[in-house]
Amino acid sequence: MRRGGDRVVVWSLMAASAVLYAIAANLRFWMEPLGDEPHYLVMSVALGKYHTFDLTQAYANGDWRAFYADPLDAHVYPNAEGIMVPLHNFGGPILWTVPFQLWGRPGAAAVVVLASVLAVGVTYRLQRELGITQVYAGVVTGLFAVGTPLYMYASMQFVDPFGALFTAYAALVVVRADPKWWQVGLASAGLGWMPWVHGRFLLLTIPLGLLLAMRKHRALALAPMLGLVLALELFNFTQYHSLSPAPGNAALGDGLLQISPWTGLAGILFDRQYGLISHFPLLALAVPGMFLAPRRSPHWALLAAIVPYILAVSTFRTWWAGYTPPGRLPVVLVPLLAYYVALTLQSRPRWLPPTLAALTAAFAFAYTLTGDLYPLRRFTSSNGPGVDRILDEQAASLGLPDLPTWWPTVETVPGTGQNPWPWYCGYAAFAALMVLWSRSTRPHPSTPADAEQYERVPDR
């Protein structure tokens, strides 16, 4: 594969994504930010106007009225020592504070759009590095750009696109045969900054950081990452007397292993308000790809990040069934999952899997576009337990008003939802059929049976 061909594809995908995401962000400016968005912007106000990490002054002075007209409850909570701790980490607002000071909310939105567009580009590069052909890598990246949470969160002032970008780039450097020194250093810095963005991202920094340290340029792999993580610990200790990477959640009493992982995982994947697969069914094709990956492929590095993270956040009291808007917690993993979806399609290059992928991506695109046009409907937690207005309206337009009820209601109070095991069994059967079908015929010429035969893209 010529390097020039890859450049044309990746820049075309990024350019198209930039247009789509910028339009989506612009559609949201006519109304006030929602959910956690105004609180992240208040953090930018505290940094830019008051030059402090203490949010109480910005809340008390009503600085949020510049972009939020309604009353706004402060997202600060007293910890065990009575110190007012912000619920959110400062890593995202630090990245967009200067653009926010210069251009207001559109400046912050531009930074999130840029991070999302770069994540699309790295998604393509990661697939190519792992042996996916140019056609499948391009098609799958395009489907992911419009049919996964990458599109939904690109237009919002949430921090998840930063996590997706840093995770994907670190994974790309880890699986590369001969990464350059500056690529290792950049990946290390991104991993070190991730806990600054959100405490739960430390769950990805640790496995990817260890894998990065096993590659070339070990000093560069460790120094930026360890320096930034230790700086965060020092910051949290001096500011909040806490060593937790998520001091705000710790102040609320949140922690790991508070919920059964089987219950939490079912919520994150299947819940009709918050689930990843229920809203972005294209990603259902990822698990079959995990079983189709060559044994000696470096895809194990991706699994080392995906599995611990998704199981850990499934047990967190606040996050256990996912969060609104849908698919929020797994956004950070979406670029890694693209490889497995591409492998599923490439392993059985017939009309049915690509058609299924296109239809599911179109469904998710319609869902996200509706949320762009009617932003209040995107925040499903405000609709009441088990209600997603966009899904209900889409099903009614198709003449299937009962379709959303096919998905389980896992979230509300732990122990009150529906039994998730039928969904586990049904999805396991689907994944098994996809794997068996793919292995029932001779491999397609574009699908090597062994990782050593993969077409590798020259290091860039």
N, C-alpha and C positions, 0 to 999 in steps of 0.2 A: 504493500500500500504506500503510495507516494505521500510524503508529508504535506505537499501542497493541497492534495485532495482533502485531507483531514482538516486543514485550516479553513478551506472554503466551507465545509459542512459545519464546523463548530461555530464559525463566525456568523453563518447564516442563521443557525439555531439561536444564537445569542441575540442577534439583531431582531429576529421575529419575537423572541421572548421580551426583549426590552420594550418594544412597541406595545405588546399586549399588557404587560405589567404596568407600564406608565399610564395607559388608558384606564386600567382598573383602579390605580391609585387616584387618578384625577376624578373618577366617578365618586369617590368617597369624600371629597373636599367640601361638597355642598352641605354636609351635615357634620355634627360633632363626632369626635372619636368615641369609641365604645369599648366596653370591657376594661382590660388593663391598659389600653392605649393611652388614655389621658394621664394615668399615673406614671408611665414611662416618660411622657412629655414633661410632667412636673419635675421629674428628676433632672431633665435637661435645663429647666428653668433654675433649679437650685444650683446646678453647676455653672451655668452661664451668667446668671444675674447676681447670685449671692456668693458664688465661689465657695460652696460648701457642700458636704455630703449629708447635711442635716436637712430633711425635707419639711420639718415642722413650720419653718418660717414661710416657705412658698405656699404651703397649704393655708396657713393662718392669714396670709395677706391676700388670698384669693387670686393668685397669679394665673391659676388655671382658667379663669373666666375669659382669657384671651382666646381660648380654643374650645371651652366647654361651658355652656351656659347654665346647665342644671347644677344643683348642689352635688358636691363631690366628697364622698367619705375618704378620709386620709388612709392610705395604705401604709400605715406605720403602727407597730404594735409593741407594747412593753415586753421585754424579755424578763428572765428571772431576777435580774438586778434592777429592773425598772427603767432600763435604757430604751428609748423609742427606736425601734429597728425598722427600716423599710422592708416591705415584703419582697421587693424585687432587687436584684443585683444591678450594679451600675455599668456593667460592661457594654451593653447596647447603647444606652444614652451617652456614654463617653464617646462612642464612635460617631454619633450624629450631632453632638452638641454644637460644634462650630457651624455646620450647615443650618441647624435649627436657629441659632442666633442670627444668622444672616438672612434666612428666607422663611423662617417659621416652620410650620408643619410640613409644607412641601419639601423643605430641605431635609428634614428627617426621613420623609417618605422616599426621597431620591436615593438615600444611602441604602435603605432596605431593598429597593428595586435593584440597585447595583449588585448587592450581595446575592440576590436571587438569580439575576442574570449570570453572574459568575458561577453560581452553583449549577446552572444548566450546562455551562461549558465544561465544568469539571466532570459532570455526570457522563457526558459523551466521552471525554478522555479516559475516564476510569474503565468504561466498557471496552474501549479499543485496547487499552493496556492489558486487559484480561482476555483478549482474543476474540471478542465479538467483531463480526465483519462490519465494514463501513455502513452497509445498507441497514442492517438490523440495529446497529448502534444509533444511526441517525433517526430511524423511525421511532425507536423506543424513547430516545431522548425527546423527540418532538411530542410524543404522547404523554410523557411525564411532565413536560413543560405546561401542558394544558389540562391534564387529567389527573393530577395529584395535588396534595396540599402545597406544593411549591408555588402554584399559581395563586391559591387562596391567600397565603400569608405574604406573598410578595407585595401586596397593595396595602398592608396594614402595619401599624407601628408596634409590632411584636418583635421579639429577639430571635425567634426560631430560625429564620433564614440565615443568620450569622452562624448558628450551630451547624446547619446543613452544609454551608460552604466550608467551614473549617474542618468538619469531619470528613467530607468528601475529598478535600485536598490532601489531608493527612493520609487517608487510605490510598490515594493515588500514588503518593511518594513511597508508602510502605510496599506496594506491590510492584513498583518499577524495578527493573533489573539493575539499573545503574543510575540512581538519582544523583543529580548534581548537588554540590555543597549548599548552594543557596536555596535549593528546593527543600532540603532537609531542614535548614534553619528556619525557613518560612513556615513549614509544616509544624515544627516544634513551637514556634511563637503562637500559631493559631491554636494549637492544643492547650498551651498555657493560658491563653486568653479566654478559652471557653468557660471555665468556672467563674470568671468575672461576669460573663454574659448571663449564666444561670448556674446555680449550684448543682443541679442534676446532671449537667454536662461533664462534671468530673468523672462520672461513670463511663464516659467515652475517652476522656483524656488518659485515664490510667491504662487501659488495654492498648490503645493505639500508640501511646507514648512508649510503652514497653516494647512494642513491635518496632517502632521507629528507632529505638536505641539499639536494636539488634542489627541494624543496617550499617552502612558506611557513615563516616563523619559522626562518630558517637558523641563527641563533645558538643557539636552543633545540635545534635538530636536531643541532648539533655539540658544544656545550659539555658536556652530561652524558656523552655517549658517549666523547668524547676524554679527558675527565677520568678516567673510570673505567678506560679501557684503559691510559692512561699510569700510573695508580696501580697497576694490576696489573704493568706492566713494572717499575716502581720496587720493588714488593714482591718480585717474583721476583729482581731483581738484588741487592737487599740481603739477602734470605733465602738465596738459592741460587746467587748469582753467575751467573744465567742470564737471558737475555732471551726465552727461549722461552715462549710462552703455555701450554705443557704441559711444564713442566720435569721432571715425573716420567717421561713418555714419552721425553723427550730423554735422560734418564739411562739408559734401557734401550736406547738406540740406535735408537728408532723415528723415522720421518720420512716425508715424502711421496715419491711416485714410487719406492717400493721394490718394488712389485708391479705387474704389468701391469694397467692399469685394466679390460681386458676380462675378465681372470680374477677380479679383485676384485669387479667389478660383478655378474658372474654369481653369485658367492657371496652377496653382499648381497641379491640378488633371488630366487634360485632354490634355494639350498642346502637340503637336506632337514632340516638341523638348525638353521640360522640364518636362512634366507631370509625376506624380507618377503612376497613373493607366495605362496611355498609355504605360509606359515602364515596369511596374511591376504589371501586371493585377491580380496577386494573391491577392493583397490588396483590390481589388474590393469586396471581400467576407467579409470585416471587417464591413461595415455598416449594412448588415443584422444581423450580430451577436450582434450589439448594441441593436437591437430591440428584440432579442431573449434572452438577458440576464435576469436572474431572478430579480424581482423588488427589493428584499432585499439584493441582492448581493453587495459587496463592489466595484463592477465595476464602480460605480458612481465616485469613486476617480480617475479612469483612464480618464473618460470623462471630469472631472474637469480640467485635464491637456491638453487633446487633443483639445477640442473645442475652448477654448480661444486662444491657441497658433496658431492653423491653421488659424483662422479667423484674428488674428492680423497680422501675417506675410503676409497675402493676401493683406493687405492694404498698405504695405510699398513700396515706389516708386521704390527702387532698386530691391526688391525681388518679386514684385507683381505677376509675372507669373512663379515663380520658377527660378532656376538658373542651370547653367551647371557645371558638368555633371547632367543628369536628376535626379529628385527626391531628390535634395540636402537638401532643407529646411525641409521636413518631416522625414528625416532619424532619427532624435532624437525621433520620436514617434513610429517607427516601432516595437520595442519590445512590446509596449503596444497594438498595433493593432493585434499582434499574438493571444492574448486571444480571440478576437472577431472572427477571422478567424477560430480558433479551435472550438469555440462554434457553428459557422455556420455548420461546418462539423459534429460535434458530435450530433447536434440536428436532423440531417437527415442522419443517417449512412447507406446510400445506395451507389451504385457504381458511380452515376453521380457527386455529389459534390467532392469527393476525386479525381476522374479522371480529373475534371475541374481544381482543385487545382494543380495537378501534371503537367498538360499540361501548365498552365500559369507559373508555376515555371520554367519549362524547357525552355519556351520562354525567360524568364528574364535571366536565366543562360546563354543561348546562346548569348543574347545581351551583358551581362557583360563580358563573356569570349572573345567575339570579341573585346571589348574595351581593354581587357588586351593584346591581340595580336597586336592591332592597336590603340594605345592610342590616337593618334591625332583625330580619329573619335569619341571618347567619348565626346569631348568638342564640343557639337553641336552648340554653339553660333558662332563658326568660319565657319560654313557651309552656313551661310546666313539665312534670315528669313524663317521659315517653313520647313527647310531641316534637316533631321537626316540621315546621310549616312548609319549608321548601320541598321536602320529600313528599308531604301530603299533597301539595299542589301539582307536583310533577306526576304523581301516580294518578290523581284525578284527571289530569289532561290526557293520560293514556287510557282512561276508562277502567283503571284498576285502583279504585280508592282504598282497598284493603291491603294493597301491596306493602306499605310501610310496616304494618303489623306483623309481617312475616319475620322481620328482624326482632331480636329479643330486646327487652328493656332490662338491662343489667344494672344501670346506675339509678340511684336515689339514695336509700339507706342500705348499707351492706346487709344482705340477707333477705331483702324484700323483693328483689328482682326475680326474673324468670330463671329457670334452670338452664345454664349455658351448655351443658354437655351434649344435647342434640346438635348444637351448632359446631362444637368441636368435632363430633363424629362426622357430620355432614361435610365439613371442610376437609377433614382428613381423607374422606372417601374421594372428594374431588381431586385433591392433590395426588393421591395414589393413582387414580385413573389417568391423570395427565402424565405422570411419570411412566406408567406401564405403556401407555399409548406411544410415548416418545421412544421408548426402548424396544418397541415391537417390530420396528423396521430397521433397515440398515441406516447408519448415520448419513446425513446429507453431506456432500463434499465440503460445504462451508462449516461443518460442525465436527472438528477433529475429536477423536475418541480419547485423546490424551493431551494434557496441557503442553507437553513438549512439542507437539505438532502445531500449536496455535500460531497464528500469524501475529507476530509482535510488531508493534509500532515503534520505530526508532525513538530513542530517548530525546526529549526536547528540552 
